[in-house]
Amino acid sequence: MKFLSVMLALTGLLTAPLSAADWLTEQPDASAFTLVGANSQARLYIDKEALPGVQRAAHNLVSDIAKVTGKTLLLGQQTQSEQLVIIGSLGHSAVLDRLIAEGKLDVSAIEGRWEAYQIKTLQQPLPGVKQALVIAGSDKRGAIYGVYSLSEAIGVSPWYWWADVPVKRKSSLYVQASAAMVDAPKVKYRGIFLNDEAPALTNWVKEKFGDYNAQFYVHVFELLLRLKANYMWPAMWNNAFADDDPSNALLADEMGIVMGTSHHEPMMRADKEWNRYGEGPWEYSTNRDNIYRFWQQGAQRHKQLESLFTLGMRGQEDEPMSEGENIGLLEQIVADQRQILSDTFTDDIRQVPQVWALYKEVQGFYERGMRVPDDVTLLWADDNFGNIRRLPTAEERKRSGGAGVYYHFDYVGGPRSYRWINTVPIAKIWEQMHLAWQYQADRIWIVNVGDLKPMELPTDFFLRMAWNPTAFSAATQAAFSKQWASQQFGPEYAADIARILDGYIRHNGRRKPEAVEADTYSILHYNEAGRVSTELKALAELNQQVEKALPPVYQDSYFQLVAYPLLATQAVFELNHNLALNRLHGKQGRVTTNDYANQVRYWFNRDQQLSGQYHQLADGRWKHMMSQPHIGYTYWRNPPANLMPVVSTYAPAAEPVADMGVAVQGSELSWPLNEPLGQDLALPDFTLYGQQQRYIEIFNKQLKPFTFNAATSAPWIRLSQTTGDVNQQQRIWVSIDWQGLSEGTHQGWVHVQGTGWGGARILVKASKTPQAVKGNFVEADGYISLQASDATIYGNHARAWWAPIPGHGYAGQSVSASAHADYVWQKDEPAPYLEFPLYLFSQGQFDLHLWLAPSLGFVPGRGLRLAVGLDDQVPQTLDILSDSSQQAWQQSVLDGLRKVTTRIHMTQAGQHKLRLYLRDPGVVLQKLIVDTGGLQPSYLGPPASLYIR
Amino acid sequence: MKFLSVMLALTGLLTAPLSAADWLTEQPDASAFTLVGANSQARLYIDKEALPGVQRAAHNLVSDIAKVTGKTLLLGQQTQSEQLVIIGSLGHSAVLDRLIAEGKLDVSAIEGRWEAYQIKTLQQPLPGVKQALVIAGSDKRGAIYGVYSLSEAIGVSPWYWWADVPVKRKSSLYVQASAAMVDAPKVKYRGIFLNDEAPALTNWVKEKFGDYNAQFYVHVFELLLRLKANYMWPAMWNNAFADDDPSNALLADEMGIVMGTSHHEPMMRADKEWNRYGEGPWEYSTNRDNIYRFWQQGAQRHKQLESLFTLGMRGQEDEPMSEGENIGLLEQIVADQRQILSDTFTDDIRQVPQVWALYKEVQGFYERGMRVPDDVTLLWADDNFGNIRRLPTAEERKRSGGAGVYYHFDYVGGPRSYRWINTVPIAKIWEQMHLAWQYQADRIWIVNVGDLKPMELPTDFFLRMAWNPTAFSAATQAAFSKQWASQQFGPEYAADIARILDGYIRHNGRRKPEAVEADTYSILHYNEAGRVSTELKALAELNQQVEKALPPVYQDSYFQLVAYPLLATQAVFELNHNLALNRLHGKQGRVTTNDYANQVRYWFNRDQQLSGQYHQLADGRWKHMMSQPHIGYTYWRNPPANLMPVVSTYAPAAEPVADMGVAVQGSELSWPLNEPLGQDLALPDFTLYGQQQRYIEIFNKQLKPFTFNAATSAPWIRLSQTTGDVNQQQRIWVSIDWQGLSEGTHQGWVHVQGTGWGGARILVKASKTPQAVKGNFVEADGYISLQASDATIYGNHARAWWAPIPGHGYAGQSVSASAHADYVWQKDEPAPYLEFPLYLFSQGQFDLHLWLAPSLGFVPGRGLRLAVGLDDQVPQTLDILSDSSQQAWQQSVLDGLRKVTTRIHMTQAGQHKLRLYLRDPGVVLQKLIVDTGGLQPSYLGPPASLYIR
């Protein structure tokens, strides 16, 4: 086939109600618009008076079509063409005016709207034109977005430049005659904040462009426009956008990007500009005149440019003001800033877009009563870790300036910076930004993307969702990674690639790589670190298959977008995993200690090798881009370089000797170290439905092999072997002969003898219970562990409902309490609930651990609560945020979880129903654990309990 | 001078009332007996019928005199000599009989006594004999001891063979005509147990003698006789004395050594003989006939030999019997054993010496009522760590068989074996064995000396004290090491050598090297590990001086007896000290981590090099003797070899970077690791009488140097420097400007900035109090620390008294509660007390920590108590052993201390008198600490508090 269904694969990505059928003909019928045909091609028409930004987009379209088809279409003021693409924005296109005037084009669907565009085929619209494809914008950006929509549709990824995504080559491009589409954004300002820019982005910029100049920004702006964004906070660490290169601001305005300055840089002036030009201290209380003048100059400079003015003031370098929370002073500052704006622009200050960022302590000013005029947009922020702190109340939603959200994919600060690769799952972004949309924080969505480069996927999702928040539901957001993979790499491997993307991001969402330490994942319990290692290894193997299968043209892009983040994630995990084993084996004095030290070195070097490979792609196209140090964090700040951890090193006796040690599953303790402590080695208790095999590990502390002998004190204790030779280590598996046991708790010993006198004695306990009743989750190994998504949902209604969010949380399955924005549960009102049928052999007061998303109480006066009910007991309301300490918050963002514990009273063993009642929306439940006495410390918690069918 | 005052230096060692003046003439007058003169020499006479053991001793005397003077005296039945030495034992010497009969010799002082001897010059005793020097024994050993007394007096150390102590050469030897001496032992059986014999002793024996045969034992027996011992338990691990070499038992009997078998080997049969010849199990309940016959053979074999029969039975290999504590069975066993003895020897079983060792669980049998006949000696034991468990009650003292003590200088067992070098201070041996003497456990003193070789000093002391327990008082025992050093190396360096000996033994007495671990001595508080390091370093320097000064002939001996144990002790300490620093620096991620790892390796190798040097002395004369593994203990059993500890290893970033860390004195915490923990760095509080300087340590975690800046929040905080360059680490000393401070507690901060954003903040607190009143120990740094020996003693009386024991305890100064054996304090009776005047700035309920010797309650029904009184409050009685747990005992023997804590109530600040009242004898107090809130963990406790004069 010569032509291709160019839009097909992208449907899911497109946020407008345009289906493939609207655009395409499988067989180009006579009526199809021929963009590039077998023997013909369209011309592109653009008015002379068209805005430069639109012209630039049109030129890019020509270039994109050429990349796809090899054909360079003519672009100009010539309409003489059988097939004509007409590009223009209303009021800036004589041709569009004429078509409208002649009744040939109806633009009522976009006219007067913000950034709307319309794409439509017209028959015989102009003399000599058989067919036209009109791309009309309600305004400049409307037209630009229309153009880039076509660009994307024919197979040019927005990331073609920024991630080397190859253009999909096609010989022909047809558009169905019936194609007709109208689209416009739902969030007004959609943008990114280039932040945390050194060393990675900055060194790359310096090498490629010399500085943060227009040659650099043109690529950023184009990316934004292709992603249908319109707003930006520029890099500001050691940079001053408008001052570094006077072309920067002009270029932004020309291309259609509304510039702002970051939340703490008021009045379109960069923080660094004060260093360069400011006189006196950055203290408004003592240096008002100089600062006032400084701001005046900012307003003046941007008088002709489309801008969104940040108001307010913080200390320099994004620190709180030294004045502290001086509300009076800040109110004066805002008043002065608005005076400047009104002096510079117009008396109708409402015409000048302004934003007040309620970031960090500034939110406190607001909560304590400080207000800004109604026309200023209130920019609420997350907690820097993706959890929105506050959304508009019903009252606030009436404000004319509306509200927005400042979100983070990257952050420099406590409890621990995350500045490297992507760590934010799509489901989490969706869940939080969906709330923002629901609570009408829809004026500005801006996200801190750090260095930009490694955040391609979440940035793409965030901006698409900003364009149309309703395009994604809890259910459909989970398909995004596959759709995105398909756009970048074609449909063939999209499912596998999505598995890899989802996999590494789920891992990083559990805990950011910067915060993963040797003791994060348990090497003792639930084989936790081992399971995570296996997960990542399986992904790495899949990655290798995909990498091998993908054509060479995809390799660079694939490495950047998929392979590198996965493999580097794995390297950081394995480095820490092996460090934990190195330390434990070192403590136990094992001969294997150095093997793990070598593994730590291997994974450290592996990480270096991977970033080296990244930097060498395409002759160094992305050199420096992965140079952000990420190994060796000890507190909030990143280490000055990736730092190899201190490892434990073992040296054997010069003359080989043998020296037995014995460890048991689930314990750091080992024989003989336990003897002086007076502590027994003991296997975790065996239960009928629990783990049926547990190991004793007999290890050598020295180089000479030895023979061990193992014996049991009772016949019901079974050993996989009773003697063997130990070189380095050897596991004996212990199991229970349940048939030989009566009901009740039994106790026995395994004795292990090896080198020298004495030996290890290991306690074995087995509790034989009756059979459990079917249809229940059953207690075993001292706990019941439940995935929220395994609940049965009852009582959902139109105003409140529990809903699963696939892809969310540690296990990629959470359940969210959702409700209408102003829903407040009324006492005695039936509430939707989750129900779990349980079967316990124990009775008593037990801890119930609830693991929830670390969401915040974003509605003043309403908490984040749910209610826990057991059987027919009255449900007990639980305030998830009852611990409001900084410490608890820090723990929650490090864990990516808020852990809450309550007590439940199982008055008797047997069957029970555990119910979780909806109280406040915003609660997202991941996991529940009933600790009946055997719960062991771990990061991910025990695996889900057995459900007996 | 041609002649020398040969006895002078030894007076202190000799236990008989023989002074130099009795023996010597400075100028040989006409009346002096000439042993070896300028031109003449004596003959030695011994009767033909003299016992072979006496003859052997006489031959050794000839050989000893030849070593000293180069002159070989004639020995035989010829009396024709102007100067004649007459050697004999009563009843076995015709010459002595004749002299007695002729009234020329009065032996009434020794006649009929056990092992007594008499040395006396006689004028013209026989025809042609101008002068005779008579050495007469009341019995065989009496004569032998007399001979070896002369040997020792002329300058032959008992250790000449076993420690290569050079004989002091002299050209002449004279004995004053008035010389007249009588001596006899106070303890009947005095001996050693060769135990713990592999790998060191056994491999040496195998290489030198092939086996534990008579060629080996002859040296052991001679040593024992020279030390005036008479009893021995032979090596038994893989040996059977009487079976390995049939000459062994015959030789012992001939030389005069009474053989026994160890506490768990009854009836003169070695444990290992059962393995060789026993039929059936070692279970008397099931295999009586075979075991009975086995024992009969033992009695029969030793029928003609002087033996001390061990009765009773334990399991094999020194384990409890598998029967458990079956008293009935054990009584049957003893009855059967006595039947065998009476069948073999005589109906009067009381003529056959027998001992029942009340070791470990066997003591329990006794305490629960089991008894053996009155003529059997009860051998009480220590707790294997030098603390006697039990001494005879007044009732038990009436038993005809009497009692003895089995003591340890070496032990294989829990909580931790000690099998290497000497760890038992003389003062401790004296204190415990003095009690044994006081409580009339005087029938047997036997000590486990392990491999024998490295225990020269304590063995010498133990056996000398066994000969005459009253020769040493609390005060004079402290001079022993100097006297001993003088005997081995001459008087010139004796004081220095004694300092070295006392120093290393005090160190090992604090904690045995086997039990020293990285965290034993605090690297954080009181500069503890640093002070110990300095102590040992000073001793090592002194050792080097002495070694250099000593003539070559002494070098081998000096290395064995002095240099090696000191330097190897130092190596073990420094290995652990540097391991602690390695771990701390590793945890803190310091660039210096590897320096300490290298130090650990250095000291590990140093230890190997020292034992290598020992093994190479005199062409390998002591090869294997120091091969006992002693580094790498993790529980009671020794490691299979000296094992290099696992160390922390650091690898810097490939491209040098700088990375600041900050630590403070007294804390493991360091910046920035403290930030995520939410803990402040803080210096210990400053007080007026406390430490006046404390440091902040600014360190580099990487290779590139950096500059730091430090500032204070208040002018009263003084810094030694406020900026500087840090290569590896740099200390800033913080002090307080007290003049600038008002009374009360003040708080401020030191801020340190170095690499990157942020920096460390260190809390500084200073409490200014009024001046303290003179004449008191003053509270500072949150405690008062008192040496018991700094107390003033009041109220001592004839029946009970406090007395200092120099050389005892951690600091070499303890005070002992002493009393008559059956003293029991009566309520309201005034008791002797120790008094400390204190000055406190604090008031409240404080912990008072008492550090006491780990002595046990050796008298049934009487505890180990003292009473604590504050000012005029009623003294509160404190039971030192109130915690009777195995755990508490283990801790006490590991620490060499029993730590007891009580509460005292200081109702107000100011002056107080703290008093410790005597209640039970046996209490030995070392140190007292009043914790007013600032006491930090350490091993040795804080240094003694300031006494204001």
Interface residues (C-beta under 8 A of the other chain):
Chain A: G414 P415 R416 G586 K587 G589 T593 A597 R601 T634 Y635 W636 R637 P639 P640 A641 N642 L643 M644 V646 V647 S648 T649 Y650 A651 P652 A653 E655 V657 A658 D659 P672 L673 E675 P676 G678 K701 Q702 T755 G756 W757 G758 Q887 Q890
Chain B: G414 P415 R416 G586 K587 G589 T593 A597 R601 T634 Y635 W636 R637 P639 P640 A641 N642 L643 M644 V646 V647 S648 T649 Y650 A651 P652 A653 E655 V657 A658 D659 P672 L673 E675 P676 G678 K701 Q702 T755 G756 W757 G758 Q887 Q890
